[in-house]
Amino acid sequence: MLVRDDVRALRASAATAWSETMGDATSCALAKDGRSHPAGKFHEGRTAALGELLRALPADASGPGIAALAASLADVWGARPVPGGGSRDWESYRAGGVDALRAVATS
């Protein structure tokens, strides 16, 4: 059964993938110099969405409660307007968040 620590581990994995994808550059630095990095933004979105899920979870949440909240947040993330006029980086950010939340919702 899915528990809060599982979500915490998924978030750590997403953060690791984000870090490995970005190397020694930050998302903010890449955005400022105009370079696009959708893979990095995808993992950043995963990390952010799972962090949002963790903050929203009650301490004793497990199984169906976690899945239901993740599904609800995935709907919220999917309906949010994309900042920056819908740039491909921000589309990737949102897609990463929705992907991560849907994966939790179906586990």
C-alpha positions as CSV (number, residue, x, y, z in Angstrom):
1,M,0.0,0.0,0.0
2,L,1.2,3.5,-0.9
3,V,2.3,5.6,2.1
4,R,3.7,9.1,2.5
5,D,7.3,7.9,2.5
6,D,6.7,6.4,-1.0
7,V,5.7,9.8,-2.2
8,R,8.7,11.3,-0.5
9,A,11.0,8.8,-2.3
10,L,9.3,9.5,-5.7
11,R,10.0,13.2,-5.1
12,A,13.6,12.6,-4.2
13,S,14.0,10.5,-7.4
14,A,12.4,13.3,-9.5
15,A,14.8,15.8,-7.9
16,T,17.7,13.6,-8.7
17,A,16.6,13.2,-12.3
18,W,16.2,17.0,-12.5
19,S,19.7,17.5,-11.1
20,E,21.3,15.0,-13.4
21,T,19.5,16.5,-16.5
22,M,20.6,20.0,-15.7
23,G,24.2,19.3,-14.8
24,D,25.8,22.3,-13.3
25,A,23.2,24.8,-14.6
26,T,20.0,25.9,-12.9
27,S,16.7,26.2,-14.6
28,C,16.7,29.9,-13.8
29,A,20.1,30.4,-15.4
30,L,19.1,28.6,-18.6
31,A,15.9,30.7,-18.8
32,K,17.7,33.9,-18.4
33,D,20.2,33.2,-21.2
34,G,17.4,32.1,-23.5
35,R,18.3,28.4,-23.8
36,S,15.4,26.0,-23.8
37,H,15.7,22.8,-21.8
38,P,12.3,21.0,-21.8
39,A,13.7,17.8,-20.2
40,G,15.0,19.8,-17.3
41,K,11.6,21.6,-16.9
42,F,9.8,18.2,-17.1
43,H,11.7,16.9,-14.1
44,E,11.4,20.2,-12.3
45,G,7.6,19.9,-12.8
46,R,7.6,16.4,-11.4
47,T,9.6,17.6,-8.3
48,A,7.3,20.5,-7.8
49,A,4.0,18.5,-8.2
50,L,5.2,15.8,-5.8
51,G,6.2,18.4,-3.3
52,E,2.8,20.0,-3.5
53,L,1.2,16.6,-3.0
54,L,3.4,16.0,0.1
55,R,2.4,19.3,1.6
56,A,-1.3,18.5,1.1
57,L,-1.2,15.0,2.5
58,P,-2.3,14.4,6.1
59,A,0.4,12.7,8.2
60,D,-1.5,9.5,8.3
61,A,-2.5,9.3,4.6
62,S,-2.1,6.1,2.8
63,G,-3.3,4.0,-0.2
64,P,-6.6,5.3,-1.6
65,G,-6.4,8.6,0.1
66,I,-3.0,9.4,-1.4
67,A,-4.2,8.2,-4.8
68,A,-7.3,10.3,-4.7
69,L,-5.5,13.5,-3.7
70,A,-2.9,12.8,-6.4
71,A,-5.7,12.4,-9.0
72,S,-7.3,15.6,-7.9
73,L,-4.0,17.6,-8.0
74,A,-3.3,16.2,-11.5
75,D,-6.6,17.6,-12.7
76,V,-5.7,21.0,-11.1
77,W,-2.2,20.9,-12.7
78,G,-3.7,20.0,-16.1
79,A,-6.2,22.9,-15.9
80,R,-3.7,25.6,-14.9
81,P,-2.8,28.1,-17.6
82,V,0.8,27.7,-18.7
83,P,3.0,30.7,-17.8
84,G,5.0,32.4,-20.4
85,G,2.4,32.2,-23.1
86,G,2.6,28.4,-23.5
87,S,6.3,28.1,-24.2
88,R,7.6,24.5,-24.7
89,D,9.6,24.7,-21.4
90,W,6.5,25.5,-19.4
91,E,4.4,22.9,-21.3
92,S,7.1,20.4,-20.3
93,Y,7.0,21.6,-16.6
94,R,3.2,21.1,-16.5
95,A,3.5,17.8,-18.3
96,G,6.0,16.5,-15.8
97,G,3.8,17.5,-12.9
98,V,0.7,15.9,-14.3
99,D,2.7,12.8,-15.2
100,A,4.1,12.4,-11.7
101,L,0.7,12.9,-10.1
102,R,-1.1,10.5,-12.4
103,A,1.5,7.9,-11.7
104,V,0.9,8.2,-8.0
105,A,-2.9,8.2,-8.6
106,T,-2.8,4.9,-10.4
107,S,-0.3,3.1,-8.1
